[in-house]
Amino acid sequence: MSNPAMADVADTGVAADELKQFIERLERLEEEKAGIAGDIKEVFAELKGRGFDSKAVRHILRIRKKDQAERQEEDAILELYLQALGMA
């Protein structure tokens, strides 16, 4: 190997080519993630422009990720806490 840095990596037992492939894959995925984040931002802007409350929609998205039993348990705990604080 002509590159001294690569020789150091090789001497440590690290597979430099494999490591480089992982890094490049991660970089591509990060680029895709940034693109998707931009798309999501655009949808929320469109949603807001049509008069919908983006905070409420984000809350709905969080709720929809949970199964019914998990939602019911959280709702019961929330109701209990609200009652304890005199807010129910």
C-alpha positions in Angstrom: 0.0 0.0 0.0 1.4 3.3 -1.0 -0.8 5.4 1.3 0.7 5.4 4.8 -2.7 6.1 6.4 -4.1 3.0 4.8 -1.1 1.0 5.9 -1.8 2.0 9.5 -5.4 0.9 9.1 -4.3 -2.4 7.6 -1.9 -3.0 10.4 -4.7 -2.6 13.0 -6.7 -5.4 11.5 -9.5 -3.1 10.2 -10.8 -4.0 6.8 -10.4 -0.6 5.2 -12.4 -1.5 2.0 -15.3 -2.9 4.1 -15.3 0.1 6.4 -15.3 2.5 3.4 -18.3 0.7 2.0 -20.2 1.1 5.2 -19.3 4.8 5.4 -20.5 5.3 1.8 -23.7 3.4 2.4 -24.4 5.5 5.5 -23.7 8.7 3.6 -26.2 7.7 0.9 -28.8 6.9 3.5 -28.2 10.2 5.2 -28.8 12.0 1.9 -32.0 10.0 1.3 -33.1 10.8 4.9 -32.6 14.5 4.2 -34.6 14.3 1.0 -37.4 12.5 2.8 -37.3 15.1 5.6 -37.7 17.8 3.0 -40.7 16.0 1.5 -42.3 15.7 4.9 -41.7 19.4 5.6 -43.4 20.2 2.3 -46.5 18.1 3.1 -46.8 19.8 6.5 -46.6 23.2 4.8 -49.3 22.2 2.3 -51.4 20.8 5.2 -51.0 24.1 7.1 -51.8 26.1 4.0 -55.1 24.2 3.7 -56.0 25.2 7.2 -55.1 22.1 9.2 -53.4 22.2 12.5 -49.9 20.6 12.0 -49.5 20.1 15.8 -52.7 18.0 15.9 -51.7 16.0 12.8 -48.3 15.2 14.4 -50.1 14.0 17.5 -52.4 11.8 15.4 -49.3 10.4 13.6 -47.8 9.5 17.0 -51.1 7.9 18.2 -51.4 5.8 15.0 -48.0 4.3 15.5 -49.2 2.7 18.8 -51.5 -0.4 19.1 -54.9 0.0 20.8 -53.9 -1.5 24.1 -50.9 0.9 24.4 -53.2 3.9 23.6 -55.8 2.8 26.1 -53.2 2.4 28.8 -51.8 5.9 28.1 -55.2 7.4 28.0 -56.2 5.8 31.3 -53.0 7.1 33.0 -53.5 10.6 31.5 -57.1 10.7 32.8 -56.0 9.5 36.2 -53.3 12.3 36.4 -55.7 14.9 35.2 -58.2 13.9 37.8 -55.5 14.0 40.5 -54.7 17.6 39.4 -58.4 18.6 39.3 -58.2 19.1 35.5 -60.7 16.5 34.4 
